[in-house]
């Protein structure tokens, strides 16, 4: 079971890089499928690891790397394909946030201290990741639907999706930005408390 759990994390890393050429060549269906499988594996490997108690440090690192790569690569590609401020701005800030948190973790590592996930009633980090994945998925599905439209297309469902999916993507992106900033503030508070213990 441990092998399968680690395989899911490894697949997510693969998917994070595989979506780059598929999106560049406009293989939208394949990009969407790879992304969805990667996103679903994020929940699935964590569930299996906890249920069967097969967690490991290596698996935890792979899981963390896979999550970040899948989301970051997808957001960068989307910002490049849709270079408008209301997409580019939240993408830049959220990637900067990830670098900021990584910097805090690296510093704490030099002090032989861990940087735990802030304890809160609701994990803003998980909410942020969920919103990001929904937003990215909506944009990718928008490309799929858009590529399927022809001059003779008159389906109400298709037309509705053309309008709704960008809204889900944009709102999801900005809500995930708010959750991202909230999470960064929680990490900063935790870091400040840890910093007081360093002499």
N, C-alpha and C positions, 0 to 999 in steps of 0.2 A: 504493500500500500504506500509506503514511503516513496518508492520509486515512481509510482503513478502520480503522487502529489507533486514531486519535484519535476516530473515530466510536464505537468500542466503549467507550472511556473516557467519552465524552459520554452514551452510552446508559446506562451505569452510574449516572451522576449523575441522569439522567431517572428510572431505576428506583427510585433512593433516595427520590425525592419521590413517585413514582407509587404506591408501596406504602402511603403514608399514607392516602389516601382509600379505596383498595381494601380495606384492613384495617378501617378505620372502618365501611365499609358491609358488612363481612363477606363480601366477595367472595374467599373464601379460596383458591380455585383460581387465580384471576388473580394474587393476591398471591404465591402460591407460584411460579407460572411466571415472573413478573417478577423475583422474587428469585433464582431458580435461573439465569436467563439473565444477570442482573447478576453473580452470583458466578462463573459459567463465563467470562464475558467478561474477568474480572480475570486469570485465568490465560492466556486466549487472546491478549489484546492484548500482554501481556508477552512471550509466546513468539514472536509474529509480529515484534514490534519488535526482538528480539534476532536472530532468524533472518535477517531482511531488512535489518538494520542501519538501521532508520528511527526510532531513538530521537531525541527532541528534548526541550528543556527544557519547552516548553509541554505536550507529551504526558506528560512525567513528572509535571508538576503536576496535570494533569487526572486521571491515573491515581491519584495519591495522594489527591486530593479525592474521587474516585468511590468508592474503597475505604472511606475513613473515613465518608462520608455514608451509604453503603449499610448498613454495619454499625451505626453509631450510631443512625440513624433506626429501623432494625429493632429494636434492643435497647430503645430508649426506648418504642416502641409495645408490645413484649412485656411490659415492666415495668408499663406502664399497664394492660394487659389482665389481667396476672397479678400483682397487687400483694402478693406474698409475699416474705418477707425473703430466701429463698435464690435469688431471681431479681433482686430490686431491688438488693441489696447488691453482688453482682459487677458488675452493670450500672453502678451509680454509680461504683465504684472504677475500672472500665476506662475510662469516659468521662473521669474525672478524670486518669487516666494519660495519655490522649491530649492533654488540655489542658496537662499538665505537660511532655510532650515538645515540644509546639508552643511552649511558653514558652522552653524551652532553645534550640530552633532560632531563635526570633525574637531572643533575646539574642545568639546567635552571629552572626546576620545583621547586627546593629548593629556588631559588631566586624570585619565583613568576613571572617568565617571560616565555613566550612561545618561542619555537624554530620553527619558520615557515619554510615551504619549500622554499629553495632559489629561488628568482625570476630570471628567465633566459628565453631566447627566446625558448630554448628547454629544457624540464625537463629531466635531466640525470637520475633522479630517476625512472621516468616512462619508459624511454628507457631501463634502466638496467633491470627493472622487465619484460618488454616485451621480451627482449633477453633471459633472464633466463628461462622464461616459454617456449619459442620456443625451446631452447636447451634441456631442460628437456623432453619436449614432443617428440623431435626427438629421444632421447635415449630410452625412454619408448616404442616408436613405433618400434625402432630397436629390442628390446627384443621380441615384438610381432611377428615381421617378422621372426626373427631368430628361434623362437620356432616353426614356421610353416614350416620350411624347412625340407625336407626329402631327402634321397639319390636319389629319382627320380625327384626332383624338377628341372625344366629346364626353368622356366618362366623368361624372360628377365626383366620384371618389378620387380620381387622379387630380382633378382640379382643386379639390379640397386639400389634398396632401401637399400640392404645390404651394398653397398658402399657409397651411398649418405647420409643416415641418420647419421652415425657416424661423417661424415664431418660437417654436419649442427650442430650436438650437440657440437663438439669440438670448432668450430669457434664461435658458439653462446655463449659458455661458456666464451671464452677469450674476445670476444667483450663486453659481459656483465661485465666482470671484469674491462675493461677499463672505461666503463660507471660508474661502481660502484666507482672506484677511483676518477673519475672526480666529481661525485656527492658528495663524501666524502670531496673533496677539497672545493666545494661550501658551504657545511655545516660548514666547519671549518672557512671559511671566515665570514660567517654569525655569527657564535659563537663568533669569535674574535671581531666583531663589537658590539655585545650585551655585551660582557665582559667589554668593555670600559665604559659602562654605569653603571656598578656595582661599588659602592664605598666601 
